């Protein structure tokens, strides 16, 4: 976390409980939306049945019950989706598989460690291994997530679950295409910020480790799903998909074989020196079921001893499969698809370790999505001739409003897709709003320092002098809400940061600041004169605040105030700076202490309000509101 605060653990009880509570709260909202959609579905279905009865009655009256009259119509051409040709199997495979993958990824995002662990255990290690320009790019995303960990983590859950449901339930046509386009957009966000562009700028770039990133494959699938259905009636689309995958495999084989990239070595004296050996060793060390751990550990030992042979197999397999895919011949590609699926599954289990065991796994990594894509490509190539002879959907096309009124299936899937859109927006909208706010959430400093201690007792009185030599007492400030802390005017570490945070919280109040006083009391028995206090104020831009007081007094008076407020001040051996308690008090207009806070600022930067300033502002604002 940026700022002065200690790092927050992934199991921090406040962060975890707030995250789970937010998820539960939004789940209740989603269930309420589902209930509303169910009511709408029942009303629409009742309307459809009523129209069917009316048509039967009108038809019966027009025939007059004549013997030999044609049978009465019970449906219209829009009342069943059977009037449409079957959905292309290849696209159906992509739609269902990636819909399930998005839902599964959303469930993984609900792990308790995700609000803190995603950046600390996933993105930051990726950033550290990336070029400097990419580190700056990733750090902007890390800052947003760290400043708003709850909103960000909750958003990731519902956006991905919503996109997955959208692909699974949306009716064919624009609803489905819109879901596919949204999946591409979100996938690119995740691929760039969450996967550091899939590690393609990493020196260890390798197909075996997940390149080019699982989510980029999700984006490719979204683009294929968004294609017009008529394109799936051409074998060329399937051949193009396989050729694209084939070219990628051949390129990855070249990189895997390139000398000097560290893939040909195993281990020396038990220490992994090859990239594959290091990867398998790290995977073997992750927590996982025992039966899997045994297989991964055994394979890791095999790689250590036979690193050259393992890499040779990968190079030959990738090159051979890639060339076979590029031929476009059905028999050759059939065997290549089988071989590729076997190799991908072996890599997924033995090298990628299923992608989500240990640490904070966000998806099952690249192998399963890759299998789905080239299987769909093969099916598209072999199924196309049958699709070409099917009736065109344009012959049964109708305005969507007519289909909604007449077709139960279309109506149900449309309402379900609308629900999926709402789920997606329920996650995306709060996070989009939070990302425009540079202020770190108050919960960050609460997670570091604990929540403010609520109390209701008379504040200890004092009479001191301000930075201008005026006498100030607690009684003279009655009627205003006070924020009080203790600062060393010659401190060069914590105190300037705390002073800046007080200033930020003060300015954030706007016009309401006229009813408050932000106060610092000197915590240094040696350097306590107005000269040092004014220098401190100028350095931290506090002289522009009309309600800022820096108070001092003689040593005996200050010691009495420190004792009353529980502040320890110990002069350091150098005799200048003082080690003292970082603490803040919020006192109401009646002179009663209402909140006691640790004054460690927590998250924040020199240009944005930190989490501590946000929290202080909230507590002061709450007392101002209650005083009205």
N, C-alpha and C positions, 0 to 999 in steps of 0.2 A: 504494500500500500504506500502511496506517496505521503509525505508529511512526516511528522515526528513520531507518530504512534508505532507501537510494536506491531509486528506482523500478526494478522488474524489467522488462527488455525482453521482448517477446513471443518472441524467438528465444533466450532464455537456455538455454544448453546443458544445464544440470542439470535444469531444469523440463521441457524438451522430451524429453530422454532418459528421464526417470522416467515421464513421461506415456505415451510410446510403449511403454516396458517394461511398465507397468501394463496397457495395452490388450492387449498381446501375451499377458501372463500370463492375463488373463481370457478371451481368445480360446481359449487352450489348455483352460481349464476348460469353456468352452462346447462345444468340439469333443468333450471327454470326455463331457459330458452328451448330446450328439447321438449318440455311440456307444452309450451306455447305452439311449437311447430306440430306437435301431435294433435292438438286441438284444431289447428288450421287444416291438417290433413283430413281429420274426421269430417270437418265442415265441407271441405272440397269434395271428399268422396260421397258425402250425402247429397251434395248438389249434382254430382255425376249420376248417381243412381236415380235421383228425381227426374233428371232430364231423360234418362233411359225409359222410365215408366211413362213419362209424357209422350215420348215418341211412339211407344207401343200403343198407347191409347189412341193417339191421332191416327196411326196406321190401321188400327182395328176399325175405327169409325169410318175411315175412307174406304176400306174393303167391305164394310158392312157385313162381315161374317160370311162372305160368299164361299160356297164350297169350291175347292180347287184353287182358291186364291193363293198367291205366293206366300211363303212363310214370312212372318213378321220380323223385321230387323231388331236385333237385340243389342247390337254394337254399331259403332261407326268405324271408319277406316283408321281413326286416331285412337281408339280405345285400347289398343294393344300395341306394344312395341314389336310384335311379331311382323308387322307390316314393313319394318326396316330390315335390311340384310343384316346378318350376324356381324358383330364387331370383329374386325380382323384379329385373329388369334395372337399374332405377334404383338400388336399394340395392347391387347388385353393382358398379355404376360407382363409387359412393361408397366402398365397402369396399376395392376394389382400388386405386383412385387414391390414397386417403388412406393406405392401407397402404404403398404405394410412396413417398409423400411423407414419411411418418415415417421410413422406412428411409433415404431420401436425406438427410433432415435429420440423422439419426444419423451418417451418413458425413461430412457437413460438420462435425459437432462433433468429428470426429477430426483436424481440422487441427492442426498442431503449435503454432500460435499461440493455440489456444483457452484453455488454462489461465490465461493472463495477459491475452490480448487481448479476451476476451469482456467483462470488466468495464471495461478501460481504453479500448477502442475502440468498444464497443457500448452498454453499460448506463450508464456514467458520462456520455457525451454526452447520452443521453436524459434522465438525471436532471438534468443542468444546465439543460435546456430545460423542465423540469417545475415545477409549483408547489411551494412549500416543503414542504407536507404530504406530497406525493408523493415528494419527495427523501428525506425521513426514512424513508419506507416502503422505497424502493429501496435506500437505504444499508444497511439491515439485511440485505438479500440480498447486496449487494456485499461486506459484511464477512464473511459466511459463506463466500462463494466465495473471497475473497482469503485467508482463513485456511486454507482447505482446497482449494487450486486443483487438485490432482491428483485427489482423490476426486470433486470436483464435475464436472470435465471428463470423467472416465471415466464417471461416472454418467449424464451427459447423453447420451453415445454409446449406452450399452447400454439405457437406458430407452427411448429413441426407436426404436432398432433393434428392441427387444423388442416394443414396442407395434405397430410396423409389421408385423412377422411375425405377431403375434397376430391382427390384422385380416385378413391375407392367408390364413392357414391354418386358423383356427378353424372348427369345424363350426357350422352354423346352430343357433340356440337360445341357451341360457344362456352357453355358451362365448363366442360372438360378442358377445352383449350385455355380458358382463363386460369384454371387451377394449375395447368402445366406451366404457363408463363410465370405465375407467382412462385412456383417451385424453383424455376430457373433463377429468378431474382433473389430469393432467400438463399438458394444454394450458393450463388456467387458471393453473397455477404459472408456466409459461413466458410466458404473455401478460402476467401482472402484473409479474413480476420481470425477465424477459428483454426484454420489449417496452414496458415502462412503460405498460401498458394500451393498447398499440397506438397510442400518441401521441394518444389522444382528448382529452387535456387540454393538448395543444400548441397554440399560437396558429396554427401552420401546418397544422392538421388538414385533410387532403385525401384524397379517394379516389385521386387520381393518385399519391400518395406512399405508399400502402399502408394507409390507414385502412380498417377499424378494427383492423388487425393481422392478419397471416396466421393466427396460431395461434387467434384467436377463431373463424375460419372452420373450423379443424380441430375446435374444440369443437362448433360447430353440426353438422358432419358426424357427429361421434361421437354426438350426440343423435339424429340421424336414423337412424343405423345401429342404435341401441339400441331403436328403436320396434318393436313387435310386427309380424310380417309381414302380418297381416290388414289393417293400416292402409294398406299399399302397394297393396292391391286397390281402393282408392278414389281416383278422380281428384282428389278434394278435397285430398289430401295434396300432390300435385304443384302444384295451383293455389296452395295456401298457401305453398309454398316459393318459387314465382315471385313471389307477391304480397309476401312478406317482402323478397326481393331488390329488387323494384321500388320499394317504399317507401324502402328504404335508398338506392337510386340517386337517387330524387327528392330526398331529404334532402341527399345529397352535392352534387347540382346546385345546391341553394339555397346551401349553404356556399361552393361554388366561385364563385358569382355575387355573393356578399355584398360590397358596397363596403367598401373600407378594409382588406381582408384581404391585399392585395398580390398577387392572382392575375392582375390585368389588365395589369400592366406587363411589359415585356421588359427591355432593357438600354439604358443611356444612356452614350454614349462608351465602349462596350465593357465597362462595369461593370454586372453584373446587379443590377437593383433589384427585380424581380418574383420571387415565390417559385418559380414554375415555371422561370424562367430560371436562378435560383441552383441549383435542384436539378439541372437538366440539365447545367449547367456543372460541378458537382461530380462527376456521373456520368461526364462526358467525361474527367475527369482521373484516373479510376481505371484500374488496370492490367487489360487485357483483350486478347483476340485482335484482331489488326489489322483484320480485316474488320468486326468489331463496333465497334471504336473509330471507324472512319471514319463509320459510320452515326450513331452517337451524337453525334459531334462536329458533323456536318452538321445534325442536328436541333437541337442546342444553339444553333447559329448562327441557325437559322430562328426559334427561340423568342425569341432576343435581338431579332431584327428585327420579329417579328410576335407579340409576347406577347398582345396583345388578341385577335387572331384565334384563336390556339391555345386560349385560355381560353374564348372564345365557343363554339368547337366542342365542348369538353368539357362545358360547361353544357348545350348543346342535346342532345348525344348522351346524357348521363346522364338528363336529364329525359324525353326521348323514349323511351328504352329502358325506364326505370322505369315510365312510364305504360302502355306496351305490355304489360309483365309483369303489371301489375295488372288488365288486362282479362280474363285467363283464357281468351281465345279462341285456339284451337289455331293457326289460320293466322297471326294477328297475332303470337303469341308465338314461332312458328317463325322468322319473319324477325327478331324482336327478339333471339332467342338467337344467331342468326348475327351480327347487328350487334354485339351485346355481346361475343361471342368475339373479333371482329376488333379492336374498340376496346381490350379488355383485353390482347390480345397486343401491340398497338402500344404501349400504355402500359408493358407489362412489358419490352419490348425497349428503347424509346427514353427512358423516364423512370426506371423502376425499375432498368434495366440488369441484367436477369435476377435481381436481388436478392442475388446472392452473389459477384459479381466485385468485387475490391478489398477491402482490409481483412479483416475476419473475418465472412464471410457465414454465417449460421446456417440460412437457408431460402431458397427461391426467391421470397419475398415473397407478396403477397396475390392476384395476378391468376390464377395457375393454380388455386389452391384455389377461387377465386370462380367460375371457368369451370366447374369440375367440379360445383359445387353447383347452378348454374342449369341446366346441361345435365341433371343428374339430375332436377331438378324438372320439366323439360319431358318427359323420358322417362316419369316417374311419371304425369304427367297423361295422356299418350297411350297408355300401356301398360295402365292400370288396367282398362279393360273386359275385356281378355283374361284378366287375372288373376282377375277376379271370377267367371269361368266355370270356372276351374281347380278341381280337387278340393282341399278344405281339408286342410291338413297335419295337422289334428287326427284325421282318419280313419285316418292311418297312424302316429300318434304311438305311441311305446313307451317304457318305462323306458330311461334312457340306458345302464344296465348291460347290458340285453339287446342293444341296438344295438351296444354296444362289443364284445360277444362274437360277434355274428353278422355285422356289416357291416365288410368290410375298409376301405372308404372312410372310414366314421365313425371306426373305430379309428385309422387313420393320421392323420386330421386332429386327433383328440383328443390323441394323443401329441405331434403337432407343436405344437399349441396349448399343451400342458403345457411343452414346451421353450421356447416363446416367453415364457411366464410366468416361467420360471426365469431367462431372459436379462434380463427386466425387473427382477426382484428382485435379480439380481446387480449391477445398477447402482444400484438405489434403496436397498437395505438399507445398504451402507457409507456412502452420502451422508447418509441419515437419521440414522445413528449419529454421523457427524462433525458434523452441524449442531447436535447437542445439546452438543457440546464447544466451550466458548468459547476454548480454547487454540489458538493458531495453530500449524500444523504446522512442525516443525523445518526442513523443506526450504525454507521461505520465507527464513529468515535465511541458510541455506546458499547459496541462489541469489543473495542480495545480497552476502554477504561471502566466499563460498567455503566449502567443506567444511573441518571441523577438520583441522589438520595432525597426522597421527599420528607419534609419535616414541617413543623409549624410551631416555632418557638421564638420568643423575642431575640432579636439579634444583639450581640454584645455591643454596648455603646462605645464611642470613641470621640475624641476631639483632637484633630490634627490640622496641619497647614497644607494648603494645596501648592501647586507649582508656581503660583503667583504671590504666595505669602499670605493668602486669605485663610482665616480660621474656618474650618469645616467640621461640623459634628454630625453624628447620625441623626440627632433630633432635628437639625436644620434641613435635612433632606427628606423629612417626613412628607408624604404625599406623592412621592415619586418611586418608581420601581428601580431598584439598584442592582447592578452586576458588579461584584467586587472580587478582585484577585490580588495577589501579592507578587511583586516583580523586583528584580535587582536591576537598577538603572545602568550598571556597567556590565551586565551579563551579555555575552555574545552568542549564546546558544538558544536555550529554550525561551527565555523571557522576551526577546524581540518577536519571536513567532507568536507567543501568547498575546502580546500587545497588538500585533497585526490582526489576530483573530478577533479580539475585542473590538477593534476598529471596524472590521468587516461586519460583525453582528450589529454594531451601532448604526452603521450606514444603511443596512438592510431594513431597518425599522422605518425609514422615511420620516414622515411628519410625526409619527408616534414617538420618535426619539425625544421630542420635547417633554415628554412625561417620564423620562428615564435619566439616570446618571450611570455612566460607566466609570468605574473607579479602580485605580491601582494603588496599593499601599506599599511603600518601600520595604523590601525584605533584606536590606544590607545595612548593618550597624555602622559601617565605615563610610561608604559613599552614599550619603543620604541627603545631600543638599539640593536646593532648587536647580543649581547649575547642572548637575548630572541628570536630574529628572527632565529638564527642558531639552537637554541634548538627546535623551532617549526619545522624547516625543517627536522631535524634529526628524530623527532617523527613521522612525516608523510611521511618519505622516499622521500623527495624532493631534497635531496642533490645529488642524482644520475642524476638529470636532468641538462643538459648542457645549457638549455635555460630558466632556472627558475631564476627570480629575485624577491627578497623581499626588498622593498625600504622603507627608513625612512628619517627623517630630524628633524629639530627643530620644536617645537610646532607651531610656527607662520606659518612656511612653510607648515606643514601638514594641518593646519586649512584652509589655502588658497586652497590647493588641494582638501580637502574635500568639501569646498564650491563650487569649480568649477565643481566637479563631482556629486554634489547633495547628499553627504553622511552626515548623521547625526551621531555624536559620542558623547554619553553621559556616563560619568563615573558612575558606579553603586555605591550605598551607601557603599559597602564594600571597594571600592577604588582600585579594581584590574581589573576585567573584565569590558568591556565596551559594552553597548548596541549600536549597530550601524546598518546601513543599509546593507542588504545582496544584493549586486548589482554587475553586471559584465558588462564590455564594451568590444566590439570587434572592433578594429581599423585597417583600411587597411594600405597598404604599403605607402600610401601618407600622412598618419597622420590624416585621416578623420574617425570620429566615424560612424560605419555602423550599429551596433546592440547594443541595451541596454537590458540586461536580468536580471531577478531576479536570484540571486545566490543560492536559495534554491535547494539543490540537487535533491529532489523528490525521485523516486524509486531507489533502489540499495542496495548492501551489501558491506561488506569490501573486498570481493574477486571478485566482478564483476563490470564492468563499469555501472554507474547509468544512469538514464534517463537524468539527467542534463549534465553529461559528454558527453553523446552521442549527445545531442543538441549542446553543445559548440563545439564539434569536427566538427559537420556538418557546423556550421556557419564559423568557421575558415577555413575549407576546401573549402568552397564556395568562400571565398575571395582569397585564394591561387590559385584556379582554374581560377578565373577571371583576376588575375595578370599575368598569363602566356601568 
